[in-house]
Amino acid sequence: MAPLFWTGKLSAPIRLLANANCLLSWITGSAGDAEAMKRHMKSGYEGEMSDDVRRYDELCLDQYSQIAHALIDGVDVDGLDVVDIGCGTGAVAFECLARGAKSVMCADVSELMLDYCRENARERSYGEDRIAFQLLGETSGQLESGRFDAALSSMVLGLVPDPEAIPSDAARLVRPGGLVGVATHGPEYDWEPTDAAFRAIPKRYVLGYRIEFWPQSEALIRDLLERAGMTDVRTARRKWTLDFSDPGDAFDFFCASSAAFWYAKIPSERRERAAAKLRSGFRRRGVDRVTHDIVFGYGRKAAP
């Protein structure tokens, strides 16, 4: 299970408030409901919490393509069969194909994300010999063990309650000596909009609701990869900022990239009003800059 308390950067009063809420979730027993956490995340990326995620590529593709480019800079995928765990709309997959990957299996728990990924593949004229798609359950169990030369996963690990799941799945899917690479949310990832959202969200709906987002450190990623049986483990961290002309644009980006799965405890008929309050909070605090802090980890599957 992921840590109970907040693992990233926040302003001091909001960190105190967030951790008090997480403690309350532990006292009431909801903190250990991993199945609910998985449902919330999946529902968000299926577009069930809000329509924001349907603007994912419009608002976020440049950012996720930059992360994909940086992730694949750390490996050589030329001629390899690759699996992209948590493919989203295909940023990693299409970067791999552009760099000469033999084929890519795009796997995700969200049918909506896979639909967008399929459409993007058609627009790029990639056929079934180069790209395939797999809807996942809670794990990658539908995919054959040892089938791939490389397993990559970008910006998924921080959204699952079991942080060991992604590295262990990746290790299972690759052949001995196969490559594993992950990119995930670092300690300062999106801290400005997260801080503003925590301040503005209607507290009566989220009282006792455990935060379901876990930024990661390089040390933790190294440990997870080593525990998954990886050798030659290495990590890196990169930070940059996204600047927006208006806090409303920063809010739209934040909602689309996160799929607003944090609306889970807000009644559907109240979400539009909550969104207006959050947008107002972003404007009031002048949130027009978003820090992106990405941790990268790589390793090879040890020979038996």
Secondary structure, 3 states (H helix, E strand, C coil): CCCCCCCCCCCHHHHHHHHHHHHHHHHHCHHHCHHHHHHHHHHHHCCCCCCHHHHHHHHHHHHHHHHHHHHHHCCCCCCCEEEEECCCCCHHHHHHHHCCCCEEEEEECCHHHHHHHHHHHHHCCCCCCCEEEEECCCCCCCCCCCCEEEEEEECCHHHCCCCCHHHHHHHHHEEEEEEEEEEEECCCCCHHHHHHHHHHCCHHHHCCCCCCCCCCCHHHHHHHHHHCCEEEEEEEEEEEEEECCCHHHHHHHHHHHHCCHHHCCCCHHHHHHHHHHHHHHHHHHCCCEEEEEEEEEEEEECCC
